[in-house]
Amino acid sequence: MRIVLVGPPGAGKGTQATRLAEKLRVPHISTGDLFRANISQQTELGKLAKSYMDAGNLVPDEVTIAMAKDRMEQPDAERGFLLDGFPRNVSQAEALDELLETEGIKLDAVLDLEAPEEEVVKRIAGRRICRNDSSHVFHVTYKKPAKDGVCDVCGGELYQRDDDSEETVRTRLEVYHTQTEPIIDYYKAQGLVVTIEAMGPVDEVTARALKALKREDSAE
C-alpha cells in the first residue's frame, strides 16, 4: 500500500507510522529522516538543504520533493510506502501526484489521525524528558515519575523542552491548521481520506488504523 499519514502535532504520527509500516511491510519515509540521512551522507540534496537551514531559512519544496522522490525510487519501496511529514502543504501534494503519475502509480489512502486540540496541547506540554537520556520520557499526567522531576530509570533531571511549552505547541498547531490541514480537503476530493480517532492506547489506535485501511483497500 502507498499511504500518506497526516494529523496534528501530538496525534502520535511518529509512533503509528513506525507500527503501521512494520505491519504493512512497507518503508516508513519521514521528512525528518530524509533530511538527516541526506545531510549526514553529504548528498548534493543534503548539502543544499543544509545551506538553507544554516541560514535560518525553510528548505524549499522542490528540495524536499526531490529527496522524497529519490527515497521512493529505492527497491524497498517498490511494493509501497508510508509517507510521514510529506506532503506538508497542497503544493507538495500536487507535486507528489505528478510524481506518482509519472511513475504510473497512485496513492491507496490518506490516513488522517484526528485528535482534539486541547488533548494535543495536554499531551505535548505535559512531556518531561531526562537530561541524561532523551529516550526516557515521562508525563505529568499519563506517566508520572515516582519522584517529581527525577527520572525513574537513571535518576537524571527531568525537564520540559522549549518546543514542548504550551505557547509553542499552540503555534505549531496554528501552522498545521494553515499549511498542512488543507491537504485533507485536497485528498478528500480524490476520495482517499480515511479518518480515525487518534486518542486511546497505542495498540488500539494501530488496530483502528489497520481496520480502516483494510476497509479502504477492499473498496478499491
N, C-alpha and C positions, 0 to 999 in steps of 0.2 A: 504493500500500500504506500501511496505517496500522500503525506499528511502535513498540513500546516497547523501548528499549535499556537493559539492566541489566548490572551487573558491578562488581567491587570497585574501589576506587581503584587506579590504576596498571595497569588492564587495557587501557588505550588507548581508552576510550569516546569521548572527545572527537575523537580522530583518526579513528576508524572512523565515528563519527556524521557527520562532515563529508563523508567519502568516500562513504559509503553513500547519504546524502541526495542528493548530486550524481549518483551512478549511477542512483538510482531516480527522480530528478527530482521530489523532494518536499522541502518545507522542513524544515530541522533546527531543532527547537524545544528549546532548552536552558533549564533553570531559571535559570542564571546570566545568560543573555542577556535573558530575560524581566524579571528584576529590574533589570538595568542599564538596559534600554530604558524601562521604566515610571518608574524613578526619574529618569533624565535628561530624559524628556519631561514630568515632573511630572504624570503622570496621577493620578487620585484613588487608584487602587490603589497607585501608586508612592509617593505621599505616606504612605499608610497603612503600607506595608511599611517605609519609611524610619523611621517613628516607632518601630516595634518594634526595628529594627536599631540605631538610635541609642541606645535604652535598653538595648542588650545582650541583647535577647530574641529568641527564634526567631520568625520570621514564621508566624502561624497557617496551618493547612492551607487554610482557606477563602479566604484571600487568594491563596495560590499557585494554588489551583484556579481562582479567578476569572480570574487572569492567563492561565493555560493555556487556559481556555475562550475568552477574548477572542482569543487568538492563533490557535486552531484554527478560529475562525469567519471568519478573513480569507480572501480569494479564492484566494490561492496554496496554501491547504491543502485546497481542495475535493477534489482527487484523491488526497490522502493527506498523511502527515506522519511524521516520526521524532522521537519524544519521548526526550529525554536528560536524566536527573536528575529526571524526573517520570513516574509517581508514585514517591515515595521511601519510602512505607510502605503497609500494607494499607488504611488508612483512605482514603488518596488514591487507591489503586487502585479501591476500591469507588465512590468519588465519580466517578472517570473513567468507570467502567462505566455509572453512572447518567446521566452527561452524554451519553455516546455513544448510549445507548439512547434518550434524549430526541430526539436528532438523527436517529435511525433508521440509525445506522452502527455498526460494530464494529471491533475490532482484528483485524488479519490475523495478527500474530505478536508474540511477546515474545522478542527475541534476547538470550540470556544469554551474555556473554563470560566464559569460565571461565579462571582463572589461578591457579597455585599461590601460596599466601600468601607463602612465603619469596621467591619470584621477584618478587612485587609489592613487597615491602619493599626488595629489592635494587634494583629499577628506580627507585623514588622516592627512597630515601635516597642513591643514588649521583648524583643530578642536581646539576649545578652551573650557576648562572645568571650571566650577565655583568651587572655593576652598571651598565654604560653602556647596555646594550640587552638587555632581558629576552627578546628573541626569539633571542638567541644562547645556545643551551642545549647543554651538554656532559654527559658521564657518566664517572665514574671507571673504569668497566669497558667500556662499549659505545661510547663516543665520547670518547676521551681527547684533551685539548688537546695540542698539540705541546710546550708548556711548562706544567708543573704550576701550576695556579692562575691562568693567564693566557689570556684569550680569543684564539683564533686569528684572529678577524675584525678586532677593533679594539684589542687589547692591554689591554682592561679587566680588572679584577679579577674572578675567578670566586668565587662564594660559594654556600653552601647555605642555602636559605630555611628559616626556622624551622619551617614546616609540612611540610618535607621530612625532618626528623630522624626517625631510626628510632622513637623513642618516640611521636612524633606520628602517624607512619604506622600504627603498631600500634593506636593509639587510634581512628584513622579506620576501620581495618578492623573493630574491635570494634563501632563504631557501625553500620557496614554490615551486619555479621552479625546484629545485634539488631533493627535498624529496617528495612533495605531487603531483605535476603535473603529474609524471609518472603513477599514478593510473588511470588517464583518458584514456591513451592508453591501460592499462590493462583491463579496463572495456569496452572500445570500441571493443576489441577483442571478448567480450561476447555479443555485441550488446545492451548494457544497457545505453549508454550515451545519454542524451538529453541536448543539449547546448542552452542556451538562453542569450540574451543581458541583462546585469545587470544594464545598465545605464537607467536613467529616473526616474519619480516619483515612489515612493514605491508601490502605488496601481497598477500602470501599470506593474511593474515588477512581482508582485504577480499574476496578471491576465495572464501575458505571461507564467509564470511557470505552472499555473494550466491548461492552454490550452495545453501546451506541454506535461504535464504528462497525461492528459486525452487522448491525441492522442496516446501516448505510450501505455497506458492501453488498448486502443481499438485495438491496433495492436497485442496484446497478443492472 
